[in-house]
Amino acid sequence: MRREGNEDAYCVRADLGLYLVADGMGGHAAGEVASRLATETIEGVIRDTRNADVNSTWPMPFDTSLSINGNRLKTAFHMANRRLTSAMEGDEHLRGMATTVAAMLIAGAKGTIAHVGDSRVYRLRGGELSVLTEDHSWVNEQVRAGRLTDNDARRHPWRNVVTRAITGGDDPAPDVQEVQLAAGDRLLICSDGLSSVVSPDEIQLLLADGAPPEATAAALIDAANEAGGPDNITVVIIDVESAA
């Protein structure tokens, strides 16, 4: 409701099992460029590593503490960071751009999540909503330290200050985790344009109403706009029909 341009980007590739939301930063066109480049690069790396040989064709050093899909996402985030570096070197107007990313790679009953920044992944299971990611933000650090409540954090003037992102500088350090999926799970990936203004209770209520994903996505965006719509709002909803 208050932005002239859209600095968010998203990817839905059921054929790859890849779903992500990116929220660009940098003002003017730069945030839009950052989120778009990161999304395109991550999608490309996930596509190109479908059949990669860990021992001979992996594009970066393999992290033995992570699964193959964890490595695919971590590599994709690093390659996205380097794409932003190249773009900024070629255009001084893009310098300072950055983007958050929350991504999920699904294979059977396992989901692999990687994220930097304050875009989130939620899971609705049995009517109960869980946040599967931990915001990399200044206000979240204050909440964890007991200095702010969740409600205070949603209203704080520094709520958009992130402490980790894809910036084109040092390689990002995404949080990577594996989660077990079950038939009936409903997953939500969103930018903070939703989570910063719509309460967890309302998100849970809308996700649990039984509507198809497209209708629920529209209802969530409507709720964020009704709450003032101060930022771009992007949501991706995945319904897990089977997990095997």
KAZIBEL-V880232 format. One record per run of one state. SS is the DSSP state (H for helix, E for strand, C for the rest). FROM is the first residue (numbers start at 0). TO is the last residue. If there is no record, write none. Layout:
BEGIN
((SS/FROM/TO) (SS/FROM/TO))
END
This chain:
BEGIN
((C/0/6) (E/7/12) (C/13/16) (E/17/24) (C/25/28) (H/29/47) (C/48/66) (H/67/89) (C/90/90) (H/91/93) (C/94/96) (E/97/106) (C/107/108) (E/109/115) (C/116/118) (E/119/124) (C/125/126) (E/127/130) (C/131/135) (E/136/136) (H/137/143) (C/144/148) (H/149/154) (C/155/160) (E/161/161) (C/162/164) (E/165/165) (C/166/173) (E/174/179) (C/180/184) (E/185/189) (C/190/190) (H/191/194) (C/195/198) (H/199/206) (C/207/211) (H/212/225) (C/226/233) (E/234/238) (C/239/243))
END
